[in-house]
Amino acid sequence: MNLNLAGKTALITGGGSGLGLATAKNLNKEGVRTILFDKNFASFAENDFANKQLVETVTGDVRNPEELAKLHQDLKTQNKAVDIIINCAGITGAQGDFSDISLEDWQEVFDINLFGSVNVTKEFLSDLQEKKWGRVLFLASEDAMQPYDDEIPYCATKAGILALSKGLAKTLGPQGITSNAVSPAFINTPMTDKMMQNRADELNVSFDEAIQSFLKERRPFMTSSRRGYPEEVANVITFLCSEKASFVNGANYRVDDNSVGTI
C-alpha cells in the first residue's frame, strides 16, 4: 500500500527508544524525513534505518520550551518545516498508594507526559497550519480508559492526552490537520522492561514468570499471553500519519489486545 508519505517531515518525541523509535523506522521506510527528539539515544542505531540520510537525532527535554524553540529555529534556518508531530515522550512516573505519592512526583509525570505534548505541539503547529495539511499524533494508553489504582498519576496524564487530542481535532480539522491518539497496552518497551524486572525482583521469580503473572492478575482480558510488539503500535501510527487516514480525526485507536474490558 502506498501511503503517499514520501517527502514529508515528522518530528517524533521519545524517538530514542520504544514506540517512538519503532514509529521512526516505519516512517523512514516510507521516505519520511524523521527528526527524533529525546533525552537518551542509547538504543538508537543509524544502521537500523533503511534511509539513513533521512534521520536526524536531537537531544533535548520536552519540558523545556527554549530547547524546542531552538530546534524549530534551526529547522527554519535549514528551510525545513514539520508536517507531522508525533508525541511519544513519556514516563510511568511514581507508582504506589495514592496517599504515598508526593506532589513533586505528580508534577513530574504531568510535566513530561501532558505538558510536554502541549509544549511540542504549540511550538511546531504553525508549520502544519502554514501548509494547511498535517498530522498530530498523541501516545495515550489503555490506562486513560481503565485506570489502575497503583499508577493514578500516569493514568490521569493519559486521560488528559485524550482530551487534548480530541479538542485539537475540533480546532484543527477545518485547517486540513487531523489530531488522533493511539492507546497501547503492555508493549515490549524499556518502560515495561523496567516494570517487569521490578516485579520479578519483588516476587523472586524469573522475568518471563513476572510477565505471565502480571497478565493473569492485572491484564486478564488480554488474549495473546504476551506483550505487544512496538511495531504493532507503530503500524497504526504510521497509517494515521498517511493520506489513507484523511477522514480519521479525533479518534482514539486502541492497540491493546482487548485489555480494556469495555466497548
Summary of the structure (lengths in Angstrom):
residues: 263
radius of gyration: 18.0
end to end distance: 29.7
largest distance: 55.7
contacts: 895
relative contact order: 0.15
helix: 50%
strand: 15%
